[in-house]
Amino acid sequence: MEPDGRVLVPVGPEAWRWRTFGSTRTLVVAARTVTSLVRVLDVLPAVVHDDPRVATVFAYDPSSAFNDGVLALLRSLGCRTLPWAQLEDIKPDLLLTASENIGVPTGDYPVLVLPHGVGFQKFVPDSAGPGTRLSGLVADELLTTRRAWLTLSHPEQEKQLAAARPNTVGRTVLVGDPCLDRLLASVRWRDRYRAALGVPDGLRLVLVSSTWGAGSLIANRPDLPTELLSQLPADEFRVALVLHPNVWAAHGAWQIRSMQQAATEAGLLVVDPTNGWQQALVAADLVIGDHGSVTLYGAAVDRPLLLGAFGAESVPQTAGYGLRAAARWLDAGPLRAQVDAAVTEHRPGRFAEITARAFADPGKAQPRIRRLVYDLLGLPVPDGPVRGTHAYPAPPTTGAPVTAMSVRTVVERATDRVEVEIRRYPARLAVEGAEQEHLFWHLACDVDEPDPRLSESASVLLRAGAAVPEETGLARIAGLLADFPGAQLAALAVADGCLLGLRDGSVLLATARCDPPPDPGLAAAGVYACLRLGRRAVSSVHLRVGDREQELWLRQVLPPSEPSARRARSTSARGLPPAS
């Protein structure tokens, strides 16, 4: 029966009366934690596809402290599920799991254990007692009865397990690492993943990855996402957060969203624990991690690394432990310089010697696991073309646009043009520095900014969205300045570029020759900086945003209106920036 009490099909005493497919073997997947379930689901479709001989059902084991989310995930995928207590009634032909800490009923069917991380790299709390145990190692009972088979990603792990538990000898199978194989197959989709995550060309994606527990990165530096977003310019960087599913299961999604609310509102990409960390890892330009598996996978796909924490539960002499000395460490100093140095000083293959000790025979895991599963089921592998290792699909879109920016501009005078260097930071996190002769700060908000404290204080007002006809744009510019009397400038995109409306009633059209259309926020920042400097008649502005440059050409569309001009002179006399 399912957890809600209904008769279970396709297995059970009288399932033959109800089922459609005449399966001859039953494969049960143990579903105990989201972590272990996702790992099996990552592999299983490539194992039993197109084979009606195998009935696959999922047995829900609620005994883990991290069981939250398991049933919801099973139901969202349409998996046929039975309570763990009924497992001994159906006599499966094989139990497949990526959770070693399960209480398997007595029987003579084999139990195949896949790793839910990279090898056997951590000591974790033992749910059967007050001490710890080696993660990935099954209970003695399954080994002494010779029912368990442990898959390995590297031959060194066989020696490690034999030293830790001699009765593992003869019960291990070298298959490689199916997750790494899919990551390597996904590298060619890097640009696709970045586009889905909202990372434009020219921006760097910093991926913060944390395992669970007191020694993890998120436990030791919970404010790191906020710190990164406050120090890395938004036009040059994106920041994503990957938390181990056990963090979500133990504390709940509401708690995590609450703890990272300011960072999320400032543009943090919080990756779904069941879908997306692999794509985010491939898309990343830098990984800031700890002793978790994602950090080691990052090293294996040759990403620059910074370590923000490294728990004492990491097992010495393992490949993961080797990163402790090989990778750069994040310190308490300014983050921008550390991020830049980690990226620019990284050399391809830097971690190859370490990862070679964790991953053997890349590209071969999938066919080996499939052959092993069918051997244990007592069936020949189906005929047909060999299925290659598939890249991960594009991740779901995540994050929301930042609607309030604190903008730093530096104006450089030149004989024939004005150059403006622009850096934008999320206004909720930014700490504005002191202004100087050519260095200014201002607040720019989108009209959809939900906090009126910000939008009503903004010097620059923006209206996001698709380009509109110029006539429509002029009307909207006038409306914005009327609705927000504190704003000195309003901007939006039109077909030929962007319109910039000033408080004195004049409107400029900004265009870029042989370039993408100008971003209204950047164009407004450049023009507003010129106004702050007192440059009233400017025909072109050269913008510098990180490594990117763009020349804007400015043409007056509407001249100043007389009443507005008088108001502008009045506000200027009170010490506010000139309006034209």
N, C-alpha and C positions, 0 to 999 in steps of 0.2 A: 504494500500500500504506500501511497505517497504520504508526506507529512500531514496533509489535510484529511487523510483517511480514505481516499479513493483506492480502488483496486489498481494495482500496478500492471501496466502492459508496457513492454513485451515480455516481462519475466513474471514468475509466480506460478503457483500450482495449476491454475486453470487459464494461464495466459493464452494458450493455444486457441481458446474459444474466441478470442477477441482480436488477435493480432493479424496483420496482413502479410508480413514477411516471414518466411519459414527459416529463421536463423538457426544455425547449428551450434554456435558458440556464443557465450555471454561474457562480455568484457565489462567489468565494473571499475569505474573511476572513483577513488576515494576523494571526497570533497570536504576538507577539514578547515583550511584557511584560504583566504583570497590569494595569498602569495603562491601557495602550492597548486591551487586550482588553475590559476592563470598560466602557470608553467606547463601543466598538462595540456590545457587547451591550446597552447602555443604549438604543441607537437602533434596532438592527436589527429587533426584533420588530414595531415599528410601521411598518417599511418593506416587508417581503416577506410579511406575514401573509396567510394564506388564498390562496396562489398556487402551485399545483403546477407552474407553468411554470418556476419558478426553483429549481434545486438549489443549496443552500448548503453549502459545506464550509469547513473551517478548516485553514489551512496553518501548521504550527508552525515558527517560525524560532528556533532555539536560540542565535543569535549574540549576544544581549544579555547584559550583565552582570547584568541584572535579570530573567532568564528563569525564576527559581525560582517555582513555583506555577502556571505557565501550563498545563502538561499536566494537573495535578490539577484546575484549574478547568474545563477543557474536558471532562474525563471526568465530573466531577460534574454537568455540565449535559447530558450525552449528545450532545455535538457530534461530528460525523463529522470525523476529523482525518487529515491526510496530512503526511509529512515535507516540509520546504521544498524539498529536492532534487528532488522529483517534481513540483513546480509547473509546470515547463516542459513536462512530458509531457502535461498535461491540457488545455492551451489554454483557459483560462477566458475568459469574456466580460467580466468586470470583477473587479478586485482592490480590495477595500475595506479600509482600514486607518486606525487612529488613531496609528500609529507611523511617523513620517516617515523614520526611519533604517533602512530595510530595503533589502536588495539584490535588487531585482526582476529576474527573468530577462528576457532579451531577448524581444520579442514586440510585437504591435501592439494588445494590449488596453489599455484605459484603467486608470488607477490613481486612485482617489478617496481623498483624505486628509482625515479628520476631525481636529480638534484633540483632544488628550487632556488639555487644560487650558483656560484662558481665553486664546485668541489666542496671540500670540508675545511673551511677557512675560519670558522668561528666556534667558540664555546658559548652555549646559550643556556638559560635557566632550564632545569629539568622539572617538568610538570609532575613527575613521579616522586620528587623529593626536594630537599632544600638546596642541593648542590647544582652543578652544571653538567652538561654533557656535550659531546662533539656533535655539532649540527650536521645532519645528513646521515647519521649512523642509526640503524634500526635497533629495536630491542633484541636482546639475546635470544628470546624464544623463537623468533623467526629465523635466526641464524642456526641455532642448534637443531631445529627441525628441518633445516635445509630447504625452506620454502622461499626465502628472500633472495633476490638478485639485485645487486647494486650497480648502477651504471656509473662509469667514470669518464672524466674528460681528459685525463692524462695518466700514463702508467705510474708516475710517482705516487698517485693517490692509493694505488694498490698496496705499496709498501707502508704508506702512512696508516692505512686502516689495519693492516696486519699487525703493526706495532701497537695500535690502540686496542684492537680486538682480534685476537688470533683466529677466531672462528669465522672471520670474513674471508679467509683464504679459500679460494675455489668458488666464491659466491659473487665475484665481481666481473663486469664485462666492460671493456673499453669501447665506447661509442663516439667519443668526442663531445662537443657542446653544441646542441641544436640552436640555442639562442645566439651564440656567436656567429654561427653559419648564416643565420638570417640577417644579423647585423651587417655582415660583410656583403651579403647579396643586396642590401639596402643602400649601400654607399652611393650607388649611381642615382638614387632617388633623392639625394640630399637637397637639391634645389626645390624639389616638390614639397618636401617636408617643411623647409623654411618658409615657403609661400603659405602653406596651410597654417603655420604657427604665427604668421604675420610678421616675418622677419625679412624686410626688403634687402635687396642687394646692397652691399656696402656696409651693413650693420653687423656687429658681432653678437652672437648669442652666447650668454654665460649661463651654464646649466649648474644649478646648485642641487646636489644629490645627497640625500641622507638616509642611512639605515635607521633602525629603531634602537631604543635603549638609552641608558644614561651616558654611554660613551659616544653617542652619535653626534653628528654635526649639528643637527637641529636642536638637540638637547643642550649643547654647549654654546651655540651661537644662534638662538632663535630669531634674533633681529638681523641676521646677515642679509636676507633678501631686501629688507628695508634699507640697510646701509648701502648696498650695491646700487639700488635705484636712486638713492639720494646723491650718490657720488659719480655715477656714470651717465653722461649726457644721453637723453632719450633719442636723439637723432643719430647716435653712434652705437647704441647697445640695446639689446633686449635681455631680460632676465627671466629664467624659467626655474621652477622648483619641482623636483621629483622626490617624494617621500615614500619610504617603504610602506607597502600596504598594511603592515602591522601597526604603524603609527595611526593610520586612518581607522583600523579596526579597534584599537585600544581606546582611542580618545574621541572618535566620532568626527564625521565630516563637519558638523556645525562648529566644533571646537577649533578645528584647523582653520576653517574659513574666518572665524572670529579672531584668532591669533594673527592671521596674515591679512586682515582686512585692509589696513593702510597700504600694505605693499600691493595687494590686488587692485585697489583703486588707483595705484600709481603705475599700473601696467604689468605687474607680475603675472606670468603665465603659470598657473598651477596645473600640473599635469595629472590627468585622471590615473589613479593607481592601477586600474585594470586595462588601460589602453592609452599608449602614447609615449612611455618613457624611452622605448627603443628608438622611435623616430626623433624624439627630442635629442637623444644622445648623438645620433648620426648628424643632426642639424647643427650641433653645438660647435662653437669655436674654442670653448674652454669649459672644463669640468672642474667645479670646486666640490670636493667630496670628502669621504672618510674611508673607513675600512669595509664598507659595503660592497656588494658585487658590482653595482653599477659603475663604481670608480674603476674597478679592474677591467670591466668591459670597455670603459672609456679608453684605458691604456691600450687595450687590444685593438681598438680601431684607430689608434694613433692620435688621440686628442690630447692637447696640452692639459696638464693637471695642476691643481693646487689642492693641498690637503688642509682642511679646516679643523679636523679632529681625527683621532685614531684610537679607538677603544681598546682597553686592555684585554677584551675577549678575543681579539684576533690571535690566531694560532701561529706561534713562531715557526720559522722554517718553511712556511707555505709561500706560494707566489704572491698572494694578497699582502702578506706581511712584508714582503720585499719592497712594496711601494712606500712603506714608511720612511725608508732611507733614500729611495731613488727619486721621489717626487719633491717638488718645491712645496714649502709650507706657507700658508697664509698667516701673516702676523697682524698685530693690532694697529698698524700704521694705515695711512691713506690707501684706499683700495684701487684707485685708478692706475697708479704706477705699478702695483703688483700684478694687476690684470694684464696691462700692456706688456710687462716684462715676461710673464708666463707664456703669452702668445708669441711674441716676437723671438724669444730665445729658444722656443721649442724646436727640436730637430727630429725629422721623421725617423722612426725606429728607436726612439730613446728608451722605450720600455719593452722592446722586443725580447730581450733576454729574460725578463721577468715573466711576461705573458706566455713565452714558450714553455714555461714550467707549469702552466695552468691549462693550456689548450693544445691538444695533439690532433693531428690529422684533420685540419679544418676542411669543411665542405662534405664530410662523410657521415655526419651524425644521423641525418634523417634516414637514409637507406639502411643504416645499421640498426637503428631502433625499430624500423618497420620489420626487418627480417627477424629480429629478436622477438618481437611481439607475436608474429605468426608462428615462430618455432614454439613458443610457450603455449600458444593456443592449439597447437597440433594441426595447423592448416598450412598448405602451400601458399606462398605469396601470390596474389592474383596476377594473371597475365595482363599485359598491356604496357603502354609506354611508361618509362620511368618519370616520375614527377620530380622536377628540379626544386631546389630550395628557393622558396618564394621570398621576395622582399616584403617588408611590412607595408600595409596600405597607408595612404595618407592619413595623418592623425586628425581627430576632430578639431575644429576651430576652437580656440580657447582664448580667454582674456577679453577685455573690453577696452575701447579707446580711452586714453587719458584726456580729460576735458579741461584741465587747468594746469598751466605750465608757468614756472618761474623762469624767466628768460634773461640770460646774461649776454650782453652784446659789447663788443670792443670795436670802436670805430678807428680806422686808420685813414688819414687824409692822403690823397695823392693828387698830382697835378691835373689829371684828366678824369679821375673817377674816385668814388668813395668805396673803400673796402670795409666790410663788417664781418667780424667773426661771431658766430652765434652758437650758444650752448643752451639747450632747454632741459629743465629738470621738472619732475612732477611737483606741482606746487604744494601738495600736502606733506611732502617730505623735505623739500629743499630749504636750505638755510642760506639766505642771501648774504653775500659778502659786502664789504664796503665799496661804495662807488668812488671812482677816480675821474680824472679829467675826461678820458675817452672811454671809460668803462661804466656801463649802466645796467640796472636791473629793472625789469617790469613784469607785471602779471598779465598773462594772456589767457582768456577763457573761451571755451566754446559756448554757444548760446544754450546748449543742452546741459551745461554744468549744473548738477542738482543742488549744490550748496550755494545759496544766494549770498552768503558772506563773501565768497570768492568772486562770483560773477558780477556782483554790484561794486566790487572794488577793483575790477580789472581795468587796466589802461587800454588794452587791446581786446576787442571782441571778435570772435570768429564764428562763421557758420559753416559747419562741415557738410559734406554731401557732394553729389554730382554737380558738374558745371551747369549753369543755367544761362539762358540768353541775357545779353547785356542789359536790356531794358528791365527784365525781371530782377537782375542783380542790383540795379540802381535803386529800385523800389525797396528791396530788402535791406540794402545798406542804410537808407534813410530810416527805415523802421527800427533797425538795430540801434542806431544812435539815439533815436527818440526814446526807445524802451530802456536804454541803459545810459542815463545822462552822465555817469561818471567816466565812461569810456572816451578816450581821445581819438581812437581809430577803430574802424571795423573793416573786416575783409571776408571775401568769399570767392569761390571759383566761378569763372565764366568761360565761354567757349574759347576765347582767344588768350586767356591767361587768368589773372585775378584782379578784382576790383578792390581798391583801398580807399575807403571813405574817411575823411578827416572831420574833426569837430567843427571846423569853419565852413563846412558845407562843400568843400572841394572834393573831387573824386579822381583818383589816378587809376590808370590801367597798367598793370605790370605784366610784361611778356618776356619770354626767354627765347633767343634765337638758337635754332638747331639743338635744342635741349628739351627734356620733358617739361610740361607746363609747370610753372612755379607753384610751390606749395604756399597757400595763402598765409599760413602761420609764419613761415620763414620770410616771405616777402614783407609781411607786416612788421616783423621784428627788424628787418633791415631799414625800412622806411622810418619806423618809430625811433630807431637809434639816431638816424640823421636829424630828426626833429629835436631830439634831446640835445644834440650837439649844436643846434641852431642852423643847420643846413636846410634852408627853406626851398631853394630851387635846385633840385637834383634830377638829372635826366637819366642817370644809370647808377646802379648799386651792384657791387661785386660781393656776393655772399660766399663765405667759407664756413662749412659745417663739417667738422672732422676733416677727412681727406677729400671731401667733395667740394667743388666750386661751381658757382653759377652766376652768370651775368644777367642782371635784370634791367630791362629798358622801361622807363616810366614815361607815360604820356597823360596829360591832363584831359579828363573827359568832361568834368564839370568844374567851372571856376568857383572860387569861394563866394558864398552868399553874404551880403553886407551885414545883416543882423548877426549871423554866426561869426563873422570876422570880428565884430565888436566884442562878442562874448569871449572869443578866443583871446583877444588882447587883454580882456579883464582877468581871465583865469591866469594868463601868463604873468600879469602884474602881481598876482598872489603867490608867485613862486612855482607854479606848475609848469611842466614843459610846454614850449610853444607848440601851437597846433598847425603850423604850416611852415 
